[in-house]
C-alpha cells in the first residue's frame, strides 16, 4: 500500500531493522528505506485530531485501547527484530512524509538499533509498606509524665520516625537501583508512580527500567535477592517485562 | 529480540502510559500531535478519577 486510504493517516509505532519476517506481521504496513522499516497502520484522522486529543486522552477506554495496540505492535515487531519504539501518536499524512522522517533521523535510529539489538527492557518497582518499615526503626518508649508532655513527646517521636522512614526508603531505593544497574547494560530510574494513581496502600519507592541482554537471568536473580534481603523492611519488589526498549529509545544525552 | 509473551498478558494501564506515552522517540508528525506537548496531567487526572472510582466500587462490596 502506498498511501493511506482517504480520511486516514499513517500512525508510526516504531522503526525496525529491516527483516523479511516483518512482512508476516498482520494488521500493519511497512514503509522501508535503506535498511530501516517504519511499522505503520492507517488510522482515522479524526481520532487524532489535535483539537480532540486532550479529550481522547481523557477517555480511559480510548486511551487503554490505543496504548495497548501500540504496545502489542511493538512487541510483535520486537519478537522478530530490533526496534526503536516511537512515542504514542506519531502520525503522517503520506508515505513520503514517513520516508522523510526516516531519512532525517536515520543516523539516530541506526545507532539506537545497534545499542538495543539483542536486548530487552525489564521494569522493577519497589513497594514499601510504611507501617512495617516504621516498626523496624523502633523508637523510644514514651516516658512517664504529665499527659500534655507525653502527648508532645509522642508527636515528636512520630515525626522523627516518619522522617527516618523517608530517609530509609530513599536509601533502600538507591541501593536497589545501584545493584540492578550493575547487572544491566543501561538503567533509568523513573519517578515512582504516585499512590493516588496506583491505588495501593504501599508506596512505590523505585520505578526503574533496565536494559539487559535477551535471555540474561542476572537481573531477575538480583531482584529475588533484594526481595529476600529487604522483606524485613517491608519492601516488595515487582518485575515487569520483557518490554520493547521504550526507556532506551532516545539517544543518551 | 524480545522473548514472545502472551499479548493478552495483563499490563496495568499505568505501566503502559508510563512507557507508551511518556517514553519512546519523539518525532514530529506532520498531521497533528506531538503527545509530548500534551500535558499528561490531563491523563493523570482522569486516571486518578478512574482509579478512585474503582476503589470506591471495591469498598462498597
Interface residues (C-beta under 8 A of the other chain):
Chain A: X9 X12 X14 X15 X45 X48 X49 X50 X53 X54 X57 X58 X59 X60 X63 X64 X67 X68 X70 X71 X72 X75 X76 X78 X79 X80 X81 X82 X84 X85 X86 X87 X88 X89 X90 X91 X92 X93 X97 X101 X105 X108 X109 X112 X118 X120 X123 X190 X193 X196 X197 X198 X199 X207 X214 X215 X240 X242 X243 X244 X246 X247 X249 X250
Chain B: X1 X2 X3 X4 X5 X7 X11 X13 X14 X15 X16 X17 X18 X19 X20 X21 X22 X23 X24 X25 X26 X27 X28 X29 X30 X31 X32 X33 X34 X35 X36 X38 X40 X42 X43 X44 X45 X46 X47 X48 X50 X51 X52 X54 X55
